[in-house]
Amino acid sequence: MEQKIEQVIFRLQKQADYENKNKDKIVHEKRMLAITKETAMFYNILLKATKAKKILEIGLSTGYSTLWFADAVISNTKKSERKNAITTIEQSQYKIQIAKKNFEDADVSEIIDIKEGLAIDVLSDLSKKLEKSQDLFDFAFIDADKENSIKYFETCLKMVKKGGIIAADNILDNDDMKKYAKHTQKKPGVVSVTVPIGWGEEITFKTK
């Protein structure tokens, strides 16, 4: 892992650990709400193994998971292929500003294209553009407002290539995400499984 990325990840990990132990001291809007370190490592390995080069993330927060994705992109690509390789969506201007600083510190800003706005609206615009270009994503990660996750999945399914992966967090600790898992596991054209790591991950492989 690049040293600058590792340094920022280490700092954010300490912050996430503090937040998890002191949830009542930090208002929800300002919490990182990051995936666990084990989950981050799992996705980093998965992305490197599948040679993913183009990534979509729904729910940037302060950029913890994005940095792990960026490290994988660096491993999987030539420098000329990295510009805006990761598209990430976030509604909170507060969190976007923090994430931008984290990306600058990690020297990965050019890899990451931040889209500000409601995820459902941003995804709709992206989907229309991809229909024309057919430059589909290798991997999509859903970690935003849980009640809309099935809608996000259905849109992502059009935006991820055959053989690509759609993943989602919080499968084991959120009722909306349990419904999400049932939905993906019954969906034609994909194979989906719940992985009991961190808060629970749903890994969906697009077969058609």
C-alpha positions as CSV (number, residue, x, y, z in Angstrom):
1,M,0.0,0.0,0.0
2,E,1.2,3.5,-0.8
3,Q,2.6,5.2,2.3
4,K,0.4,8.3,2.1
5,I,-2.7,6.2,1.7
6,E,-1.7,4.0,4.6
7,Q,-1.1,7.0,6.9
8,V,-4.5,8.6,6.2
9,I,-6.3,5.2,6.6
10,F,-4.5,4.7,10.0
11,R,-5.7,8.1,11.2
12,L,-9.3,7.5,10.1
13,Q,-9.2,4.0,11.6
14,K,-8.3,5.6,15.0
15,Q,-11.2,8.0,14.6
16,A,-13.7,5.3,13.7
17,D,-12.6,3.2,16.7
18,Y,-13.2,6.2,18.9
19,E,-16.6,6.9,17.4
20,N,-17.7,3.2,17.9
21,K,-16.8,3.5,21.6
22,N,-18.3,6.9,22.1
23,K,-21.4,7.0,19.9
24,D,-23.4,9.2,22.3
25,K,-20.8,11.9,22.2
26,I,-20.9,12.6,18.4
27,V,-24.0,13.7,16.5
28,H,-25.0,11.2,13.8
29,E,-24.5,13.7,11.0
30,K,-20.8,14.1,11.9
31,R,-19.9,10.5,12.4
32,M,-17.8,8.6,9.9
33,L,-20.1,5.6,9.9
34,A,-17.3,3.7,8.2
35,I,-17.0,0.1,7.3
36,T,-14.9,-2.0,9.7
37,K,-11.2,-2.5,9.1
38,E,-11.7,-6.2,8.3
39,T,-14.4,-5.3,5.8
40,A,-12.1,-2.8,4.2
41,M,-9.3,-5.3,3.9
42,F,-11.8,-7.8,2.4
43,Y,-12.9,-5.4,-0.3
44,N,-9.3,-4.4,-1.0
45,I,-8.3,-8.0,-1.6
46,L,-11.5,-8.7,-3.7
47,L,-10.9,-5.7,-5.9
48,K,-7.2,-6.6,-6.5
49,A,-8.2,-10.2,-7.2
50,T,-10.8,-9.2,-9.7
51,K,-8.6,-6.5,-11.3
52,A,-11.3,-3.9,-10.9
53,K,-10.4,-0.6,-12.6
54,K,-13.7,1.3,-12.5
55,I,-15.6,1.7,-9.2
56,L,-18.9,3.3,-8.2
57,E,-19.5,4.1,-4.5
58,I,-22.8,5.2,-3.1
59,G,-22.1,6.9,0.2
60,L,-18.7,8.6,0.4
61,S,-18.9,9.8,4.0
62,T,-15.3,11.0,4.9
63,G,-13.6,8.6,2.4
64,Y,-12.4,5.7,4.5
65,S,-13.7,2.9,2.2
66,T,-12.8,5.0,-0.8
67,L,-9.1,5.1,0.1
68,W,-9.0,1.3,0.3
69,F,-10.7,1.2,-3.1
70,A,-8.1,3.7,-4.4
71,D,-5.3,1.5,-3.3
72,A,-6.8,-1.4,-5.3
73,V,-7.2,0.8,-8.4
74,I,-3.5,1.8,-8.2
75,S,-2.6,-1.8,-8.0
76,N,-4.8,-2.7,-11.0
77,T,-4.1,0.1,-13.4
78,K,-1.4,2.1,-15.2
79,K,-1.1,5.7,-14.1
80,S,-2.7,6.9,-17.3
81,E,-5.9,4.9,-16.5
82,R,-6.5,6.2,-13.0
83,K,-8.1,9.6,-13.6
84,N,-11.7,9.6,-12.1
85,A,-11.5,5.8,-11.9
86,I,-13.7,6.0,-8.7
87,T,-17.0,7.8,-8.9
88,T,-18.4,8.4,-5.4
89,I,-21.7,10.0,-4.3
90,E,-22.4,12.0,-1.2
91,Q,-25.1,14.5,-0.1
92,S,-23.4,16.0,2.9
93,Q,-21.2,19.0,2.0
94,Y,-19.6,18.8,5.5
95,K,-18.4,15.2,4.8
96,I,-17.3,16.0,1.2
97,Q,-15.0,18.7,2.5
98,I,-13.4,16.3,5.0
99,A,-13.1,13.6,2.3
100,K,-11.4,16.0,-0.1
101,K,-8.8,16.8,2.5
102,N,-8.2,13.1,3.2
103,F,-7.8,12.4,-0.5
104,E,-5.3,15.3,-0.8
105,D,-3.3,14.0,2.1
106,A,-3.3,10.5,0.6
107,D,-2.4,11.9,-2.9
108,V,-5.3,10.2,-4.6
109,S,-7.5,13.2,-5.5
110,E,-7.2,12.7,-9.3
111,I,-8.4,9.1,-8.9
112,I,-11.7,10.1,-7.3
113,D,-14.6,11.9,-8.9
114,I,-17.0,13.2,-6.1
115,K,-20.6,13.7,-7.2
116,E,-22.6,15.8,-4.7
117,G,-26.3,15.4,-4.4
118,L,-29.1,12.9,-3.6
119,A,-27.9,9.5,-4.6
120,I,-31.0,8.5,-6.5
121,D,-30.8,11.6,-8.7
122,V,-27.0,11.3,-9.3
123,L,-27.4,7.6,-10.2
124,S,-30.2,8.4,-12.6
125,D,-28.0,11.0,-14.4
126,L,-25.0,8.6,-14.4
127,S,-27.1,5.7,-15.7
128,K,-28.3,7.8,-18.7
129,K,-24.7,8.7,-19.6
130,L,-23.6,5.1,-19.4
131,E,-26.3,3.9,-21.7
132,K,-24.7,6.0,-24.4
133,S,-21.0,5.2,-23.6
134,Q,-21.4,1.6,-22.3
135,D,-18.3,2.3,-20.2
136,L,-19.7,0.2,-17.3
137,F,-18.4,-0.2,-13.8
138,D,-16.5,-3.3,-12.6
139,F,-17.6,-2.8,-9.0
140,A,-20.3,-0.9,-7.1
141,F,-20.6,-0.4,-3.4
142,I,-23.8,0.6,-1.7
143,D,-23.5,2.2,1.7
144,A,-25.9,5.1,1.9
145,D,-29.5,5.6,3.2
146,K,-30.7,2.0,3.8
147,E,-34.3,2.5,2.9
148,N,-33.4,3.2,-0.7
149,S,-30.8,0.4,-1.1
150,I,-33.0,-1.8,-3.3
151,K,-33.6,1.2,-5.7
152,Y,-29.8,1.8,-5.8
153,F,-29.2,-1.9,-6.5
154,E,-31.6,-1.9,-9.4
155,T,-30.0,1.1,-11.0
156,C,-26.5,-0.2,-10.3
157,L,-27.4,-3.4,-12.1
158,K,-27.7,-1.5,-15.3
159,M,-24.4,0.3,-14.7
160,V,-22.2,-2.7,-13.8
161,K,-20.7,-5.0,-16.5
162,K,-21.5,-8.7,-16.8
163,G,-19.0,-10.4,-14.5
164,G,-19.0,-7.3,-12.2
165,I,-19.9,-7.1,-8.5
166,I,-22.4,-5.1,-6.5
167,A,-21.7,-5.1,-2.8
168,A,-23.6,-3.6,0.1
169,D,-22.8,-3.0,3.8
170,N,-24.9,-3.4,7.0
171,I,-26.7,-6.6,6.0
172,L,-26.7,-8.2,9.4
173,D,-27.5,-5.1,11.6
174,N,-30.3,-3.3,9.6
175,D,-33.8,-4.5,8.8
176,D,-33.9,-2.6,5.4
177,M,-30.7,-4.3,4.4
178,K,-32.0,-7.7,5.4
179,K,-34.8,-7.0,2.9
180,Y,-32.2,-5.9,0.4
181,A,-30.4,-9.3,0.8
182,K,-33.6,-11.2,0.2
183,H,-34.2,-9.1,-2.9
184,T,-30.8,-9.7,-4.4
185,Q,-30.8,-13.4,-3.7
186,K,-34.1,-13.8,-5.6
187,K,-33.1,-11.6,-8.5
188,P,-32.6,-13.3,-11.9
189,G,-29.3,-12.8,-13.7
190,V,-27.2,-12.6,-10.5
191,V,-25.7,-14.8,-7.8
192,S,-25.8,-13.2,-4.3
193,V,-24.4,-14.3,-1.0
194,T,-24.2,-12.7,2.5
195,V,-20.7,-12.6,3.9
196,P,-20.6,-12.4,7.8
197,I,-17.8,-10.0,8.1
198,G,-18.0,-6.6,9.8
199,W,-21.6,-5.4,9.8
200,G,-22.4,-8.0,7.2
201,E,-21.8,-7.7,3.4
202,E,-24.0,-8.8,0.5
203,I,-21.9,-9.7,-2.5
204,T,-23.8,-9.9,-5.8
205,F,-22.1,-11.2,-9.0
206,K,-23.8,-10.2,-12.3
207,T,-24.0,-13.2,-14.5
208,K,-26.0,-11.7,-17.4
